[in-house]
Amino acid sequence: MAIGAGLPFAFNFKKYYNTSVVTMDRFFLALLVFIPATFVATLLGVSPVWLFFLSALAIIPLAKYIGEATEEIATRTGPALGGFLNATFGNATELIIGVLAIKAGLIEVVKASITGSIIGNLLLVLGMAMFFGGRKRKKQQFNKTAALASASTLLLAVTALVMPAIFLQTAPTAGAATVEKLSIFVAVCMIIIYFANLWFSLFTHKHLYTEEVGTYESYWSMRRSVVILVAATLAVSWASNVLVSTIEPVVARFGWTELFVGVVFVAIIGNIAEHMSAITVALKNRMDLALQIAIGSASQIAMFVAPALVLASLFFKDQMSLVFNTLELVAVIMSVLVVNTIVQDGESNWLEGVQLVFAYVIIAAAFFFHP
């Protein structure tokens, strides 16, 4: 997911070039070695378990470069088109993995990855940002109005995700066709609301999201950005196909459930670039941007990626609905409520960060032990 995707700016940390940024860039650059390693391992027919972890590591830097290239292109296309590009290509990794998993019939993995992405961004990413950013400070402040506006979108997303499940529980005799129609209707509504939120942040209330961000300076040329975006997207498609094809052998080898693999592994793989970015800006005492990264990413997954995958599944044998199991729904609801409570006062500290991280650990453990 691209940093600042769906917001009226594309933020690139090259502008704030320092030791921490150099270290992060070198880290992602070093991970590129896993792309040829995965290719060679595929040719040699190595164990699916090894392929799973190799392809996962290969996807991480590719996701980062997709986001960075998208941001560079967005700065040259104007705010409206830039926001749309960020919303589309910023979620390319999650969308590609999701579509390939749906094609392979791994519907529960797709749903679990959606749940895991929302929970991970709200608890793990935001928690680590608050902890590292607040270690040497009494407190960090952020724009309360903007944070609450983003949080309210999450509450709406929870409502949309909960209703299909409640419908099925209260109407157990309803056929699969009825549930599918309801899921499609809800998915269309969620996408409309998402773009309404995009309009809010890009035009009518853009001042809430542009404070103290500064003027963006391009780092890549337009041609280089397009080439990198296309190449990285194609590479992610290939690596994601390898990853998805090894999920079932990995589940059988370690005794994990598809639910746990989706919630933890697949979700973290697609979002690790923004995880590190949120921590980086929090260390610079830029909590407004850190919250936009964490909460904005969770909102995009719920309001854009999930419904987009529901609509995409119509072209495959197995259709995906928006009916999540009880554990997934409770985990998402609790995560949203906790974050809404924390952002109410417009400030954060390291203890709140620790609380969010351990809330994530507890939820992840529940998914691990869930049969």
Secondary structure, DSSP 8 states (H G I E B T S, - for coil): --TTTTSS----GGGG-SHHHHHHHHHHHHHTTHHHHHHHHHHHT--HHHHHHHHHHHHHHHHHHHHHHHHHHHTTS-HHHHHHHHHHHTTHHHHHHHHHHHHTT-HHHHHHHHHHHHHIIIIIIHHHHHHHHHTTSS-EE--HHHHHHHHHHHHHHHHHHHHHHHHHHH-TT--HHHHHHHHHHHHHHHHHHHHHHHHIIIIITGGGT-TTT------S-HHHHHHHHHHHHHHHHHHHHHHHHTHHHHHHHH---HHHIIIIIIHHHHHHHHHHHHHHHHHTT-HHHHHHHHHHHHHHIIIIIHHHHHHHGGGSSS---S---HHHHHHHHHHHHHHHHHGGGSEE-HHHHHHHHHHHHHHHHHHHH--
